Amino acid sequence: MKRVSAVLALAIASAFAQAAVTQTTRYVIISENNGKQMGEQVVESHDDGLTKVRFIYKDNGRGPELTEEFRLGADRTMTAYHVKGNSTFGAVVDEKFERNGSKASWTSTTEKGATDVNGAALYVPLNSSYEFNSRAIAALAAAPGRSMPLLPSGTLTHKVLDEVEVSGPDGKKQTVELIAQTGIGLSPQFMWATKGDKPELFALVVPGVFVAAVDGWQGNGKVLAERQKKAEARMLNDLAAKLQHPLQGLTVVKNARIFDSATGKVGAPSDVYVLRGRISAIMPAGAPVRGAVNEIDAAGRIMLPGLFDMHGHIGRWEGALHVAAGVTTLRDMGNDNAQLQMMIDETAGGKLLAPQIVPTGFLEGESPYSSNGGFVVKTLEQSKRAIDWYAEHGYPQLKIYNSFPKEILKETVAYAHSRGMRVSGHVPAGLRAQQALDAGYDELQHINQVMLNFLFKPGVETRSLERFYLPAEKVAGLDMGSKEVKDFVATLKKKQIVVDPTLATFAFLKQKDGDINEPWAAIKDHMPPDVARGFHVGTMKIPDAATQARYEKSFDKMVKFVGTLHKSGVPIVAGTDDLAGFTLHSELAMLVKAGLTPAEAIQVATRNGARYTRTSADRGSIETGKLADLVLVDGDPTKNIEDLRKVAAVITRGQIIYPKEVDQALGIKPFVENGPAVKPLEAVPANIAGSNDGVLRQIGAIGRKHD
C-alpha cells in the first residue's frame, strides 16, 4: 500500500512538474492622465508549452476580464487557443481555436467556422488580451516580408518605424522598437517590441488614455508616447496630403440642388462659388461665370451643408472617416486635453484630415468608477480652475460625468455659465436627470441617461454597468403616457433642454450575440472582413429569448420616445459615440425610425448642430459668406435617408475630398464610384499681375492717392 501511495505521489508530482511555470511577465496598464492603474496582464509560460494569461482593464465603470490558454507551433502561431470571461459590457466570452495540420476550426458564442490552411496563419480572436499582439509580433518577425495570412481572413503586416533605448529597474537598459501593424481594423496598431530573434510586446501606448508596459518599465511611457506620436504624425501627414485636394482660386460648383436647412426643402439647380474656403456667391444654374479658375459639375446632385456629429471622442485616424461621411464639424465630448489641442492644431494646419473640432471640456469626480479623461476633481475650487482652463482655451461647453460630486454640481454649473459656457453631461451618481436640470444643465447626453430619470432609485449604482442593464430591463414596462413622463417632457420643452440621444450607439442594448447590430447592416458588405466580423459580436449579457425580447421592446420604446421629444418641441442633436462617420448616417436613420422625416433628420444634423455649437454665423446652412462646408450626395437623402451614405464629394477648408479615395486607403469598398471632377478653366487676366512698389513710390504714385 505504501508503495502504491508513493507511486501515486510521484505521478502527481511529475504532473505538476510538467506544468511548472518557467516565466511570468506582468504588464501594468496606467492612465496617462492621472497615473492610476487601470488594469494588468499577467502571462505565465509553462514548461509543457502551455501559456496562460489573466487580463483585466477597467475605466468608466466597465471593461473586460479575460483568461486565456494557448499553445504555439514551430512557426510561432497558435495551434490551440481558448479565452473565457466577460467583455466590456458584461457579455459572456468563450472562444476556442484549434489547428491540426491543414485543418483550422474555431467556435465562440458568436460564430463557428472551419477552413483549410497551408503554411503559417494567425487566428484573430474576437475578444483577447494583448498577448495576441505579442505573439503576432514574434510570428511576423520570422515571416517572409513580415507579412502573414489571418484567419478567418485577411493579411497582417508590420513595419518598424523607430527605436529608442529605455531604462528600467536596477539601472537596466534595453532598446525597443516601434512597430505599426496593419490589416486588423481601419487604422494601424502601434506597439513597442523588444529586439532580438524572438521579439515580444514591451509596451502599448494609447496617447491621452493609457500606457501598458512590462512592470518596472512603465516610467518610459512619456518618452514612448512622444516618439510614437511623431512617427504616427508622419503617416497621417502623408495620408492628408494624398487625400486633400486644394481648390486654388475661385471655384464654381455648377448645377447643384441646395438643401435649405431652415425649411427642409431642396431648391432649383444653382451654381455655388467657393473662394478661400467660403461661399462667395450663389447664382442660378447657368448664370455667366466671371473669373473662376476651377469648375465642378455637380450634375444635379443634392448639396447639403456640412454635417455635424455632436458626440465624438475623436482620434487621429478617425478624421478621414468623418469627412468622407460628410461630417465637417465634430463636437468632441471628452478627450485628453493635450491630445485634442494637438489635433485641432494639426487639422487647422492641413496636416491632419479631420472635421473642424468644437471642443467640450470634460469634468469628472474621483471614484472607483471614474473615467480618466479631461480633469478629475474633488472640490469646487478644482472645478473652477478646470473651467477656467477650458474657457481660456475656447471651449464653448462643459460636460459633467458620472462620478462628479453632486454636492458641488449647482455651483459648478453656475460658474461655467458665468464663463459663457453651456453645460451638459451624464447625470452624476445619486441623482435623476430632473435634478441635473434643476442644477442648471442645458443638455443631456445619451438616451439611457434620460430613461434613468424614471427608473432610478436610491441605492442604484448608475456608474456601473447598471446604467445600461436597468434601462434595457425596465423601459419595456414604462408607461410613456404617465404623468411623470409627460411632466418631464414638458420641462424639457419649457427649458429648451437639448437631448443628444445617440440611438445608433445604444442599439447594442438589444443585439443578440451572433446577429448583426442594426446600425451596421447597411455597411457590413463594404467593410474589411475583420471589421464586418466584429459587427456580429454581442455586447450585453442576454441569457435567454425572454430577455432578448424584453431588451428589444425597451430599445424600441426609447427610439419612439425620441420621436415624442421632437414632436413636443424638445431640441434634438445628432451624435454618435461610435464608429466614425458611418454611425452618424445610422443615427439619422434611427431618427427617421423615431418619426422624423428624412429632411427633418438632416436639419437636426445641420441647423441644430450649428445652433448648439454656437457656430450658426458661419455653418449649418449654404449661404453667401458662410464657410464652404459642402457635401454632394448621390440620390435624394431628403426622401430616402439611406442615400446619405452615397457621399460623392466633400468640400471643406478650401479642399475637395473624395470619399472613394478615403475608403480605398482604409480598405473599405466605396459607396460611390465616380465623384465630380475638378476641371481647370482658362484663367482670366487680372488688371495688374505682380507689383513694383518701389518704382511707384519714386514718382509719388504709391497708394493711388487722389484718384
Summary of the structure (lengths in Angstrom):
residues: 707
radius of gyration: 28.2
end to end distance: 123.7
largest distance: 124.5
contacts: 2431
relative contact order: 0.10
helix: 33%
strand: 29%
